[in-house]
Amino acid sequence: MLHCINLSPFCGESFTTCLRFAQDQDPILLIQDGVYAAQTGTKFASLVESALAKNPVFALESDLLARGITTTLEGVQVIDYDGFVGLAEKHQVNSWL
Amino acid sequence: MGEEIKKIMHVVRTAPHGTIYPYEGLEMVLIMAAYEQEISMTFIGDGVYCLKKDQDTSKLAIKGFMKTLGVLEDYDVEKLFVDRISLEERGLTEEDLYVAVEVLESPAIGKLMAQQDVIIPH
């Protein structure tokens, strides 16, 4: 199952809640304000790093660029819209709006 | 128009691009600046992300507002305050921002809020 996060981790519980429910190897995709979770140095960085141990984490390139996020946490995979579509094709989508 | 000058603080607490709030807020600031009021902007929480350097919105096909924020000074909006804790939680420092701001502790911002005639949230 593909878990999509579109809200900032600082703004609500959707990111932290999603991590509690994601199964091993479920991909987690950060889009829109969700990409702030991929940034280095935030208070959520260690949480993302522990998630990376069991889940692949992706972040949408265009949303990173728009927000001036030039460095992401090690292990986070940056993808474009084609990559996004590829993930959505392969997995059932669970949107944590 | 009334002759009394009011102190008006715009408080931005939302991240850029994910919602329309900071965009609309900035429009409102520019309009209000035309009426020669004493206007300030304060960035708290995800609002500090509006000030982050290197935002490139071309792939989202939206104009962004870095240019507009950069010329606020020309509209006599010179007071931009930023909450230090909000920066720290996001791994940011003053050097990561593209406009000159005054970084303040939360109680100092609270004191400024108490001095305003109006506070407008965005």
Backbone of each chain as ProteinMPNN parsed JSONL, in Angstrom:
{"seq_chain_A": "MLHCINLSPFCGESFTTCLRFAQDQDPILLIQDGVYAAQTGTKFASLVESALAKNPVFALESDLLARGITTTLEGVQVIDYDGFVGLAEKHQVNSWL", "coords_chain_A": {"N_chain_A": [[0.832, -1.209, 0.0], [0.498, 2.205, -0.851], [1.364, 5.005, 0.908], [0.249, 8.245, 1.038], [1.29, 11.471, 1.827], [0.266, 14.711, 2.318], [0.414, 16.895, 3.944], [2.133, 19.257, 6.055], [4.421, 18.014, 8.517], [4.438, 19.471, 10.81], [1.986, 20.439, 11.085], [-0.563, 19.225, 12.238], [-1.472, 15.696, 12.619], [-1.121, 13.848, 10.639], [1.161, 12.76, 9.387], [2.723, 11.524, 11.473], [0.803, 9.754, 12.419], [0.311, 8.129, 10.197], [2.763, 6.755, 10.038], [2.544, 5.01, 12.131], [0.758, 3.139, 11.238], [1.644, 2.136, 8.839], [2.733, -0.71, 7.047], [5.569, -2.986, 7.083], [7.837, -2.283, 4.48], [5.925, -0.91, 2.995], [5.599, 1.698, 0.698], [6.173, 5.189, 1.32], [4.959, 8.257, 0.374], [5.843, 11.574, -0.02], [4.214, 14.527, -0.667], [3.293, 17.855, -1.885], [2.882, 20.041, 0.93], [3.75, 18.008, 2.508], [6.362, 17.345, 1.907], [8.051, 18.708, 3.597], [8.735, 17.02, 5.639], [10.853, 15.615, 4.662], [13.036, 17.171, 4.858], [16.314, 18.053, 6.061], [17.46, 18.266, 9.486], [15.132, 18.999, 10.89], [12.739, 18.753, 13.636], [11.511, 16.387, 13.198], [13.219, 14.74, 11.919], [14.572, 12.458, 13.002], [12.503, 10.687, 13.336], [11.7, 10.199, 10.711], [14.022, 9.015, 9.807], [13.991, 6.627, 11.262], [11.744, 5.479, 10.171], [12.658, 5.03, 7.615], [14.167, 2.766, 7.902], [12.429, 0.655, 7.633], [10.649, 1.272, 5.659], [10.447, 2.342, 2.245], [10.965, 5.726, 1.417], [9.629, 8.375, -0.396], [9.932, 11.537, -2.121], [8.354, 14.223, -3.765], [9.813, 15.815, -6.474], [9.151, 18.366, -7.698], [7.692, 19.634, -5.711], [9.552, 19.817, -3.654], [11.433, 21.567, -4.833], [9.878, 23.889, -5.159], [9.639, 24.692, -2.577], [12.135, 25.364, -1.799], [13.767, 23.381, -0.761], [16.713, 21.986, -0.709], [18.387, 20.032, 0.211], [17.843, 16.712, 1.198], [16.895, 14.236, 3.65], [19.154, 11.494, 4.124], [18.61, 8.672, 2.152], [16.007, 9.186, 1.499], [14.107, 9.07, -1.398], [14.088, 10.974, -4.271], [11.558, 11.776, -6.52], [9.985, 12.249, -9.771], [6.975, 13.398, -11.544], [6.364, 11.22, -13.216], [7.456, 9.104, -11.794], [5.817, 9.181, -9.567], [3.329, 8.466, -10.705], [4.009, 5.889, -11.486], [4.355, 4.625, -8.972], [1.754, 4.841, -7.973], [0.402, 3.263, -9.74], [1.353, 0.754, -9.141], [0.667, 0.223, -6.523], [-1.965, -0.004, -4.075], [-3.592, 2.987, -3.128], [-3.301, 4.982, -0.252], [-4.444, 7.771, 1.089], [-3.41, 10.142, 3.368], [-5.027, 12.556, 4.215]], "CA_chain_A": [[0.0, 0.0, 0.0], [1.241, 3.469, -0.959], [0.847, 6.021, 1.826], [0.516, 9.597, 0.533], [1.193, 12.521, 2.851], [0.311, 16.023, 1.655], [0.416, 17.991, 4.924], [3.359, 19.46, 6.817], [4.409, 17.259, 9.779], [4.246, 20.419, 11.921], [0.622, 20.935, 11.008], [-1.46, 18.079, 12.35], [-0.924, 14.409, 13.017], [-1.265, 12.846, 9.579], [2.425, 12.08, 9.131], [3.08, 10.625, 12.581], [-0.207, 8.693, 12.478], [0.574, 7.22, 9.077], [3.907, 5.88, 10.333], [2.107, 3.964, 13.072], [-0.078, 2.146, 10.56], [2.302, 1.599, 7.637], [3.343, -2.034, 7.209], [6.933, -3.082, 6.565], [8.035, -2.173, 3.025], [4.959, -0.012, 2.35], [6.216, 2.982, 0.337], [5.566, 6.424, 1.833], [5.22, 9.307, -0.604], [5.628, 12.925, 0.496], [3.886, 15.497, -1.721], [2.848, 19.175, -1.402], [3.571, 20.423, 2.165], [4.3, 16.804, 3.121], [7.803, 17.235, 1.654], [8.84, 19.274, 4.698], [9.229, 15.913, 6.46], [12.079, 15.088, 4.054], [14.098, 18.157, 5.072], [17.275, 17.729, 7.125], [17.571, 19.179, 10.625], [13.887, 19.327, 11.591], [12.529, 17.915, 14.823], [10.953, 15.106, 12.764], [14.225, 14.014, 11.133], [14.887, 11.129, 13.541], [11.328, 9.853, 13.079], [11.777, 9.784, 9.306], [15.146, 8.087, 9.687], [13.589, 5.301, 11.746], [10.806, 4.939, 9.179], [13.447, 4.579, 6.456], [14.7, 1.432, 8.177], [11.493, -0.381, 7.211], [9.811, 1.705, 4.536], [11.026, 3.306, 1.308], [10.314, 7.036, 1.502], [9.8, 9.158, -1.62], [9.474, 12.929, -2.066], [8.129, 14.728, -5.122], [10.83, 16.823, -6.795], [8.626, 19.713, -7.965], [7.278, 20.238, -4.436], [10.788, 20.177, -2.94], [11.997, 22.757, -5.473], [9.022, 25.047, -4.892], [9.817, 25.099, -1.178], [13.544, 25.677, -1.534], [14.424, 22.291, -0.017], [17.761, 21.527, -1.616], [18.964, 18.791, 0.738], [16.87, 15.863, 1.875], [17.486, 13.213, 4.517], [19.764, 10.403, 3.386], [17.712, 7.526, 2.001], [14.768, 9.632, 0.874], [14.26, 9.032, -2.851], [13.395, 12.078, -4.947], [10.955, 11.298, -7.768], [9.198, 13.222, -10.538], [5.573, 12.981, -11.708], [6.319, 9.87, -13.789], [7.702, 8.18, -10.688], [4.589, 9.238, -8.764], [2.337, 7.652, -11.412], [4.476, 4.512, -11.391], [4.036, 4.113, -7.629], [0.298, 4.751, -7.83], [-0.039, 2.115, -10.549], [1.818, -0.487, -8.547], [0.155, 0.01, -5.164], [-3.214, 0.625, -3.653], [-3.219, 4.28, -2.541], [-3.937, 5.391, 0.994], [-4.117, 9.193, 1.263], [-3.605, 10.644, 4.741], [-5.305, 13.984, 4.023]], "C_chain_A": [[0.861, 1.251, 0.0], [0.587, 4.516, -0.051], [1.248, 7.405, 1.332], [0.288, 10.626, 1.63], [1.288, 13.871, 2.16], [0.331, 17.188, 2.635], [1.757, 18.064, 5.645], [3.299, 18.657, 8.121], [4.17, 18.168, 10.984], [2.781, 20.809, 12.065], [-0.335, 19.741, 11.059], [-0.711, 16.777, 12.532], [-0.82, 13.417, 11.863], [0.035, 12.079, 9.326], [2.761, 11.071, 10.237], [2.074, 9.477, 12.691], [0.043, 7.653, 11.392], [1.696, 6.246, 9.42], [3.522, 4.753, 11.293], [1.393, 2.827, 12.351], [0.585, 1.506, 9.343], [2.939, 0.252, 7.953], [4.769, -2.011, 6.662], [6.928, -3.055, 5.045], [6.957, -1.378, 2.293], [5.693, 1.271, 1.941], [5.434, 4.165, 0.924], [5.962, 7.548, 0.89], [4.866, 10.671, -0.026], [5.377, 13.866, -0.672], [3.407, 16.788, -1.077], [3.595, 19.531, -0.099], [4.136, 19.213, 2.92], [5.806, 16.699, 2.959], [8.656, 17.868, 2.752], [9.376, 18.183, 5.63], [10.55, 15.363, 5.929], [13.283, 15.987, 4.314], [15.034, 17.688, 6.187], [17.127, 18.722, 8.273], [16.283, 19.519, 11.344], [13.711, 18.416, 12.797], [11.903, 16.561, 14.458], [11.989, 14.226, 12.056], [14.474, 12.604, 11.672], [13.723, 10.159, 13.317], [11.343, 9.335, 11.632], [12.902, 8.768, 9.127], [14.766, 6.693, 10.202], [12.578, 4.659, 10.799], [11.561, 4.36, 7.984], [14.025, 3.189, 6.657], [13.73, 0.346, 7.709], [10.61, 0.001, 6.028], [10.601, 2.572, 3.558], [10.242, 4.621, 1.393], [10.656, 7.839, 0.243], [9.323, 10.586, -1.398], [9.407, 13.466, -3.49], [9.022, 15.941, -5.406], [10.254, 18.24, -6.946], [8.196, 20.41, -6.675], [8.485, 20.603, -3.578], [11.35, 21.483, -3.489], [11.198, 24.01, -5.118], [9.247, 25.591, -3.493], [11.274, 25.366, -0.812], [14.257, 24.618, -0.727], [15.451, 21.647, -0.939], [18.479, 20.285, -1.088], [17.892, 18.01, 1.479], [17.607, 14.829, 2.719], [18.024, 12.053, 3.678], [18.804, 9.214, 3.328], [16.383, 7.912, 1.387], [14.997, 9.704, -0.641], [13.416, 10.119, -3.506], [12.863, 11.573, -6.282], [10.193, 12.414, -8.474], [7.772, 12.688, -10.727], [5.449, 11.579, -12.303], [6.522, 8.821, -12.704], [6.484, 8.054, -9.788], [3.53, 8.315, -9.393], [2.713, 6.163, -11.319], [4.131, 3.88, -10.046], [2.539, 3.887, -7.477], [-0.264, 3.579, -8.633], [0.216, 0.795, -9.828], [1.14, -0.821, -7.219], [-1.248, 0.576, -5.002], [-2.848, 1.902, -2.902], [-4.031, 4.558, -1.276], [-3.528, 6.836, 1.271], [-4.446, 9.662, 2.671], [-3.845, 12.141, 4.687], [-5.516, 14.692, 5.353]], "O_chain_A": [[1.831, 1.35, 0.752], [-0.582, 4.864, -0.219], [2.435, 7.71, 1.218], [-0.76, 10.651, 2.276], [2.279, 14.153, 1.486], [0.272, 18.345, 2.218], [2.431, 17.05, 5.823], [2.253, 18.615, 8.769], [3.752, 17.706, 12.045], [2.389, 21.434, 13.05], [-0.851, 19.309, 10.028], [0.518, 16.751, 12.592], [-0.467, 12.258, 12.083], [0.003, 10.873, 9.079], [3.046, 9.907, 9.958], [2.452, 8.353, 13.019], [-0.009, 6.45, 11.643], [1.598, 5.054, 9.129], [4.111, 3.673, 11.262], [1.422, 1.683, 12.806], [0.144, 0.458, 8.87], [3.596, 0.086, 8.981], [5.131, -1.132, 5.88], [6.116, -3.721, 4.403], [7.062, -1.186, 1.082], [6.356, 1.876, 2.783], [4.206, 4.14, 1.009], [7.146, 7.771, 0.635], [3.736, 10.901, 0.404], [6.215, 13.997, -1.564], [3.143, 16.829, 0.125], [4.81, 19.347, -0.024], [4.912, 19.376, 3.862], [6.472, 16.047, 3.764], [9.854, 17.597, 2.835], [10.363, 18.401, 6.333], [11.289, 14.713, 6.668], [14.419, 15.609, 4.023], [14.611, 17.018, 7.129], [16.724, 19.868, 8.07], [16.317, 20.261, 12.325], [14.435, 17.434, 12.961], [11.78, 15.686, 15.316], [11.683, 13.108, 11.643], [14.575, 11.656, 10.893], [13.932, 8.96, 13.131], [11.033, 8.171, 11.377], [12.76, 7.79, 8.394], [15.185, 5.688, 9.627], [12.557, 3.438, 10.642], [11.166, 3.342, 7.415], [14.342, 2.504, 5.684], [14.157, -0.771, 7.418], [9.909, -0.841, 5.467], [11.351, 3.45, 3.986], [9.012, 4.62, 1.436], [11.822, 7.965, -0.13], [8.424, 10.83, -0.592], [10.284, 13.201, -4.311], [8.993, 16.942, -4.689], [10.798, 19.196, -6.393], [8.316, 21.629, -6.555], [8.446, 21.596, -2.85], [11.698, 22.39, -2.733], [11.769, 25.058, -4.815], [9.075, 26.783, -3.24], [11.598, 25.57, 0.357], [15.253, 24.914, -0.067], [15.109, 20.869, -1.83], [19.112, 19.564, -1.859], [17.136, 18.563, 2.277], [18.797, 14.583, 2.521], [17.437, 11.677, 2.664], [18.253, 8.807, 4.351], [15.696, 7.066, 0.814], [15.957, 10.32, -1.105], [12.2, 10.18, -3.325], [13.61, 11.013, -7.084], [9.803, 13.402, -7.851], [7.403, 11.664, -10.151], [4.54, 10.831, -11.944], [5.855, 7.787, -12.69], [6.157, 6.968, -9.309], [2.918, 7.496, -8.707], [1.859, 5.302, -11.106], [3.672, 2.74, -9.987], [2.104, 2.876, -6.924], [-1.273, 2.981, -8.258], [-0.581, -0.141, -9.894], [1.047, -1.987, -6.832], [-1.652, 1.506, -5.699], [-1.895, 1.906, -2.122], [-5.251, 4.396, -1.235], [-2.384, 7.093, 1.648], [-5.592, 9.593, 3.115], [-2.973, 12.922, 5.068], [-5.761, 15.898, 5.379]]}, "seq_chain_B": "MGEEIKKIMHVVRTAPHGTIYPYEGLEMVLIMAAYEQEISMTFIGDGVYCLKKDQDTSKLAIKGFMKTLGVLEDYDVEKLFVDRISLEERGLTEEDLYVAVEVLESPAIGKLMAQQDVIIPH", "coords_chain_B": {"N_chain_B": [[-10.744, 59.601, 4.561], [-9.88, 58.261, 7.769], [-7.808, 59.949, 10.147], [-6.269, 58.718, 11.961], [-3.54, 56.623, 12.687], [-3.232, 53.183, 12.52], [-1.957, 50.33, 14.298], [-1.14, 47.442, 12.757], [-0.866, 44.02, 12.665], [0.145, 41.367, 10.667], [-0.134, 37.969, 10.887], [1.557, 35.242, 9.854], [1.059, 31.882, 9.583], [1.045, 29.682, 8.021], [2.401, 27.305, 5.673], [4.091, 28.02, 2.547], [2.546, 27.732, -0.742], [1.189, 25.177, -0.342], [-1.327, 25.876, 0.509], [-3.609, 28.62, -0.179], [-3.415, 30.644, 1.596], [-0.987, 32.17, 2.557], [-0.384, 33.519, 0.181], [-2.693, 35.066, -0.37], [-2.664, 36.55, 1.935], [-0.383, 38.104, 1.654], [-1.13, 39.672, -0.509], [-3.108, 41.133, 0.746], [-1.613, 42.554, 2.605], [-0.135, 44.238, 0.919], [-2.162, 45.777, -0.214], [-3.219, 47.022, 2.067], [-1.02, 48.476, 2.826], [-1.072, 50.639, 1.209], [-2.673, 52.427, 2.471], [-1.277, 53.743, 4.378], [-0.875, 52.757, 7.006], [0.491, 51.496, 10.125], [2.211, 48.833, 9.519], [3.045, 45.467, 10.213], [4.653, 42.264, 9.784], [4.487, 38.979, 11.002], [6.107, 35.92, 11.335], [5.337, 32.692, 12.085], [5.56, 29.3, 13.247], [4.854, 27.005, 10.592], [4.763, 29.14, 8.918], [7.246, 30.371, 8.746], [8.517, 29.082, 6.7], [7.763, 30.413, 4.428], [9.669, 32.274, 4.017], [11.931, 31.037, 3.212], [14.995, 30.603, 1.478], [15.757, 30.074, -2.079], [13.385, 29.1, -3.285], [11.758, 27.543, -5.913], [9.29, 27.73, -8.02], [8.687, 27.014, -10.573], [8.189, 24.477, -11.705], [5.766, 23.874, -10.611], [4.181, 25.533, -11.877], [3.259, 27.971, -10.803], [3.353, 31.39, -9.635], [4.786, 31.988, -7.319], [6.041, 33.877, -4.45], [8.36, 35.134, -3.78], [9.54, 37.345, -4.995], [7.732, 39.418, -4.514], [7.675, 39.544, -1.694], [10.227, 40.381, -1.32], [10.195, 43.079, -2.023], [8.732, 44.407, -0.146], [9.69, 46.314, 1.552], [9.781, 48.615, -0.028], [7.196, 49.343, 0.062], [6.91, 50.438, 2.466], [6.619, 48.515, 4.412], [8.353, 47.458, 6.776], [8.806, 46.042, 8.996], [9.489, 42.929, 9.785], [8.963, 40.121, 11.565], [10.285, 37.181, 13.101], [9.749, 34.071, 14.634], [11.947, 32.609, 16.874], [12.0, 29.95, 17.925], [10.362, 28.577, 16.114], [11.942, 28.613, 13.821], [14.142, 27.091, 14.724], [13.034, 24.552, 15.279], [12.648, 23.689, 12.724], [15.111, 23.334, 11.703], [16.302, 25.593, 10.666], [18.114, 28.694, 10.12], [18.696, 32.258, 10.477], [20.213, 32.757, 8.25], [19.181, 31.118, 6.298], [17.107, 32.461, 5.218], [15.564, 34.7, 2.84], [15.0, 37.376, 3.06], [15.602, 40.355, 5.003], [15.111, 40.048, 8.401], [13.751, 40.35, 11.749], [14.683, 38.332, 14.268], [12.98, 36.992, 16.939], [12.355, 36.17, 20.422], [9.646, 34.132, 21.635], [8.106, 35.338, 23.825], [8.676, 38.048, 23.417], [7.508, 38.532, 20.966], [4.903, 38.072, 21.676], [4.502, 40.281, 23.323], [4.661, 42.352, 21.455], [2.39, 41.746, 20.0], [0.458, 42.403, 21.822], [0.526, 45.117, 21.678], [-0.759, 45.869, 19.387], [-3.369, 47.305, 17.314], [-4.901, 45.796, 15.642], [-4.9, 42.337, 14.791], [-4.178, 40.183, 12.195], [-4.744, 37.009, 11.026], [-3.044, 34.649, 8.92]], "CA_chain_B": [[-10.113, 58.571, 5.399], [-9.567, 58.662, 9.142], [-6.422, 60.423, 10.239], [-5.555, 57.935, 12.967], [-2.745, 55.514, 12.162], [-3.401, 51.989, 13.342], [-0.912, 49.301, 14.262], [-1.76, 46.227, 12.238], [0.109, 42.931, 12.501], [-0.275, 40.18, 9.924], [0.565, 36.807, 11.434], [1.546, 34.146, 8.873], [1.363, 30.622, 10.254], [0.903, 28.557, 7.085], [3.496, 27.108, 4.723], [3.764, 28.529, 1.213], [2.202, 26.832, -1.862], [0.235, 24.107, -0.025], [-2.636, 26.53, 0.56], [-3.596, 29.958, -0.758], [-3.407, 31.631, 2.689], [0.08, 33.182, 2.56], [-0.492, 34.328, -1.035], [-3.751, 36.056, -0.156], [-2.212, 37.408, 3.029], [0.574, 39.069, 1.12], [-1.937, 40.619, -1.294], [-3.8, 42.017, 1.684], [-0.595, 43.44, 3.176], [0.206, 45.251, -0.079], [-3.309, 46.689, -0.334], [-3.321, 47.834, 3.282], [0.137, 49.368, 2.898], [-1.423, 51.841, 0.457], [-3.428, 53.331, 3.347], [-0.331, 54.35, 5.312], [-0.997, 52.306, 8.384], [1.753, 50.918, 10.608], [2.001, 47.414, 9.252], [4.15, 44.534, 10.427], [4.334, 40.855, 9.51], [5.168, 38.063, 11.911], [6.091, 34.557, 10.793], [5.351, 31.725, 13.184], [5.255, 27.936, 12.808], [5.195, 26.752, 9.188], [4.856, 30.423, 8.221], [8.655, 30.741, 8.488], [8.921, 28.48, 5.421], [7.514, 31.389, 3.353], [10.855, 33.127, 3.871], [13.1, 30.215, 2.911], [15.704, 30.854, 0.21], [15.836, 29.095, -3.174], [12.115, 28.513, -3.719], [11.615, 27.569, -7.37], [7.937, 27.205, -8.245], [8.424, 26.895, -12.013], [7.604, 23.167, -12.042], [4.372, 23.847, -10.162], [3.492, 26.499, -12.737], [2.677, 29.095, -10.058], [4.356, 32.457, -9.692], [5.566, 32.141, -6.093], [5.956, 35.266, -3.987], [9.64, 35.624, -3.284], [9.81, 38.691, -5.517], [6.87, 40.377, -3.82], [8.146, 39.713, -0.318], [11.492, 41.106, -1.375], [10.03, 44.522, -2.216], [7.839, 44.954, 0.882], [10.345, 47.517, 2.07], [9.387, 49.748, -0.862], [5.824, 49.698, 0.435], [7.012, 50.851, 3.872], [6.415, 47.417, 5.36], [9.75, 47.191, 7.094], [8.927, 45.231, 10.207], [9.222, 41.503, 9.601], [9.426, 39.412, 12.753], [10.287, 35.723, 12.972], [9.846, 33.374, 15.919], [13.186, 31.819, 16.899], [11.705, 28.522, 18.145], [9.827, 28.009, 14.871], [13.097, 28.367, 12.956], [14.974, 26.009, 15.261], [12.336, 23.265, 15.096], [12.713, 23.339, 11.309], [16.512, 23.248, 11.295], [16.638, 26.783, 9.882], [18.667, 29.866, 10.801], [18.441, 33.495, 9.752], [20.923, 32.702, 6.965], [18.387, 30.371, 5.324], [15.988, 33.299, 4.777], [15.98, 35.576, 1.744], [14.77, 38.792, 3.373], [16.093, 40.765, 6.324], [14.049, 39.953, 9.4], [14.183, 40.429, 13.135], [14.339, 37.081, 14.938], [12.636, 37.326, 18.325], [11.839, 35.113, 21.294], [8.176, 34.143, 21.645], [7.493, 36.352, 24.707], [8.828, 39.385, 22.822], [6.473, 38.628, 19.931], [3.647, 38.209, 22.426], [4.418, 41.669, 23.783], [4.335, 43.151, 20.271], [0.983, 41.484, 19.662], [-0.379, 43.127, 22.783], [0.552, 46.551, 21.35], [-1.421, 46.119, 18.106], [-4.801, 47.588, 17.251], [-5.525, 44.678, 14.936], [-4.041, 41.221, 14.37], [-4.849, 39.45, 11.111], [-4.064, 35.726, 10.815], [-3.006, 34.07, 7.572]], "C_chain_B": [[-9.835, 59.116, 6.787], [-8.102, 59.068, 9.219], [-5.591, 59.567, 11.192], [-4.791, 56.764, 12.325], [-2.864, 54.31, 13.099], [-2.214, 51.048, 13.213], [-1.576, 47.974, 13.879], [-0.684, 45.168, 12.031], [-0.518, 41.77, 11.742], [0.534, 38.996, 10.428], [0.427, 35.631, 10.454], [1.965, 32.863, 9.573], [1.249, 29.42, 9.326], [2.071, 28.516, 6.107], [3.096, 27.642, 3.348], [3.303, 27.404, 0.288], [1.178, 25.745, -1.551], [-1.19, 24.631, 0.069], [-2.484, 27.937, -0.022], [-3.381, 31.03, 0.323], [-2.247, 32.627, 2.65], [0.053, 34.069, 1.319], [-1.508, 35.45, -0.846], [-3.348, 37.05, 0.918], [-1.288, 38.496, 2.524], [-0.136, 40.116, 0.262], [-2.573, 41.643, -0.362], [-2.822, 43.024, 2.298], [-0.289, 44.582, 2.198], [-0.929, 46.268, -0.239], [-3.368, 47.625, 0.873], [-2.177, 48.834, 3.387], [-0.158, 50.687, 2.185], [-2.144, 52.867, 1.338], [-2.586, 53.914, 4.482], [-0.621, 54.027, 6.766], [0.353, 51.742, 8.819], [1.629, 49.398, 10.56], [3.251, 46.592, 9.545], [3.688, 43.135, 10.033], [5.144, 39.993, 10.467], [5.003, 36.644, 11.381], [6.328, 33.561, 11.912], [5.038, 30.339, 12.617], [5.676, 27.726, 11.363], [5.257, 28.046, 8.368], [6.291, 30.811, 7.906], [9.145, 30.163, 7.16], [8.665, 29.437, 4.249], [8.767, 32.187, 3.039], [12.083, 32.348, 3.424], [13.662, 30.525, 1.522], [15.436, 29.758, -0.824], [14.515, 28.46, -3.567], [11.99, 28.669, -5.238], [10.292, 26.903, -7.728], [7.649, 26.935, -9.723], [7.775, 25.559, -12.379], [6.18, 23.005, -11.525], [3.517, 24.789, -11.002], [2.705, 27.533, -11.939], [3.772, 30.132, -9.849], [5.235, 32.523, -8.451], [5.468, 33.572, -5.609], [7.258, 35.814, -3.452], [9.913, 37.052, -3.747], [9.006, 39.737, -4.766], [7.355, 40.624, -2.397], [9.417, 40.546, -0.278], [11.334, 42.619, -1.502], [9.097, 45.158, -1.181], [8.369, 46.266, 1.451], [9.919, 48.766, 1.306], [7.961, 50.203, -0.569], [5.755, 50.143, 1.889], [6.573, 49.77, 4.851], [7.806, 46.911, 5.711], [9.917, 46.276, 8.293], [8.505, 43.79, 9.935], [9.826, 40.763, 10.798], [9.326, 37.902, 12.534], [10.515, 35.107, 14.346], [11.052, 32.42, 15.916], [12.919, 30.311, 17.046], [11.216, 27.856, 16.86], [10.949, 27.722, 13.879], [13.859, 27.134, 13.424], [14.343, 24.638, 15.049], [12.451, 22.762, 13.662], [14.14, 23.29, 10.792], [16.965, 24.445, 10.481], [17.31, 27.84, 10.764], [18.348, 31.081, 9.94], [19.087, 33.46, 8.362], [20.146, 31.936, 5.887], [17.252, 31.221, 4.745], [16.459, 34.311, 3.743], [15.622, 37.042, 1.952], [15.315, 39.101, 4.763], [14.936, 40.76, 7.313], [14.643, 40.193, 10.783], [13.722, 39.141, 13.816], [14.141, 37.376, 16.419], [12.228, 36.079, 19.1], [10.315, 35.24, 21.357], [7.566, 35.186, 22.598], [7.592, 37.766, 24.134], [7.779, 39.596, 21.733], [5.105, 38.801, 20.593], [3.422, 39.642, 22.89], [4.042, 42.588, 22.623], [2.868, 42.991, 19.888], [0.058, 42.305, 20.554], [-0.456, 44.617, 22.452], [-0.241, 46.895, 20.085], [-2.871, 46.556, 18.287], [-5.54, 46.404, 16.628], [-4.491, 43.595, 14.651], [-4.803, 40.401, 13.34], [-4.093, 38.147, 10.85], [-4.11, 35.269, 9.362], [-2.498, 32.648, 7.627]], "O_chain_B": [[-9.583, 60.309, 6.952], [-7.268, 58.589, 8.451], [-4.366, 59.675, 11.229], [-5.346, 56.016, 11.519], [-2.628, 54.411, 14.303], [-1.558, 50.976, 12.174], [-2.448, 47.464, 14.584], [0.289, 45.391, 11.311], [-1.572, 41.258, 12.12], [1.764, 39.027, 10.396], [-0.664, 35.099, 10.251], [3.077, 32.759, 10.092], [1.342, 28.276, 9.771], [2.651, 29.545, 5.76], [1.911, 27.711, 3.021], [3.638, 26.242, 0.517], [0.366, 25.416, -2.416], [-2.145, 23.922, -0.25], [-1.376, 28.384, -0.317], [-3.186, 32.201, -0.004], [-2.493, 33.832, 2.704], [0.424, 35.24, 1.389], [-1.231, 36.617, -1.121], [-3.65, 38.24, 0.826], [-1.397, 39.659, 2.915], [0.209, 41.297, 0.297], [-2.578, 42.843, -0.634], [-3.156, 44.193, 2.487], [-0.196, 45.743, 2.597], [-0.686, 47.466, -0.381], [-3.539, 48.837, 0.737], [-2.336, 49.91, 3.963], [0.425, 51.722, 2.508], [-2.214, 54.044, 0.986], [-3.117, 54.501, 5.425], [-0.614, 54.901, 7.633], [1.245, 51.536, 7.996], [1.03, 48.771, 11.434], [4.363, 46.969, 9.176], [2.491, 42.859, 9.958], [6.324, 40.244, 10.71], [3.902, 36.224, 11.024], [7.357, 33.577, 12.588], [4.328, 30.223, 11.618], [6.729, 28.208, 10.945], [5.753, 28.04, 7.242], [6.544, 31.501, 6.918], [10.082, 30.692, 6.562], [9.278, 29.292, 3.191], [8.917, 32.713, 1.936], [13.16, 32.924, 3.272], [12.929, 30.685, 0.546], [14.958, 28.672, -0.496], [14.517, 27.369, -4.137], [12.1, 29.771, -5.776], [10.183, 25.677, -7.739], [6.507, 26.66, -10.093], [6.913, 25.506, -13.256], [5.465, 22.099, -11.952], [2.295, 24.838, -10.86], [1.612, 27.929, -12.343], [4.96, 29.812, -9.879], [6.337, 33.068, -8.52], [4.87, 34.408, -6.286], [7.277, 36.83, -2.757], [10.446, 37.867, -2.994], [9.517, 40.802, -4.421], [7.437, 41.768, -1.949], [9.657, 41.308, 0.659], [12.24, 43.366, -1.131], [8.715, 46.319, -1.324], [7.617, 47.183, 1.781], [9.719, 49.83, 1.891], [7.574, 51.32, -0.914], [4.674, 50.218, 2.473], [6.198, 50.068, 5.985], [8.361, 46.048, 5.03], [11.013, 45.795, 8.577], [7.316, 43.478, 9.866], [11.038, 40.779, 11.01], [8.409, 37.413, 11.874], [11.36, 35.562, 15.117], [11.157, 31.54, 15.061], [13.546, 29.498, 16.366], [11.595, 26.728, 16.549], [10.917, 26.712, 13.176], [14.18, 26.249, 12.632], [15.026, 23.68, 14.686], [12.363, 21.561, 13.409], [14.364, 23.214, 9.584], [17.904, 24.339, 9.691], [17.108, 27.88, 11.978], [17.811, 30.965, 8.839], [18.573, 34.058, 7.417], [20.423, 32.089, 4.698], [16.515, 30.755, 3.877], [17.615, 34.732, 3.763], [15.918, 37.871, 1.091], [15.467, 38.206, 5.594], [13.907, 41.395, 7.082], [15.86, 40.233, 10.962], [12.523, 38.885, 13.929], [15.019, 37.938, 17.074], [11.816, 35.073, 18.522], [9.766, 36.324, 21.157], [6.604, 35.856, 22.224], [6.698, 38.586, 24.341], [7.228, 40.688, 21.589], [4.266, 39.573, 20.128], [2.303, 40.152, 22.855], [3.216, 43.488, 22.776], [2.196, 43.949, 19.508], [-0.968, 42.824, 20.115], [-1.382, 45.305, 22.883], [-0.384, 48.069, 19.743], [-3.516, 46.221, 19.281], [-6.65, 46.06, 17.032], [-3.347, 43.894, 14.31], [-5.933, 39.977, 13.582], [-2.918, 38.183, 10.487], [-5.102, 35.482, 8.665], [-2.393, 31.989, 6.592]]}, "name": "protein", "num_of_chains": 2, "seq": "MLHCINLSPFCGESFTTCLRFAQDQDPILLIQDGVYAAQTGTKFASLVESALAKNPVFALESDLLARGITTTLEGVQVIDYDGFVGLAEKHQVNSWLMGEEIKKIMHVVRTAPHGTIYPYEGLEMVLIMAAYEQEISMTFIGDGVYCLKKDQDTSKLAIKGFMKTLGVLEDYDVEKLFVDRISLEERGLTEEDLYVAVEVLESPAIGKLMAQQDVIIPH"}
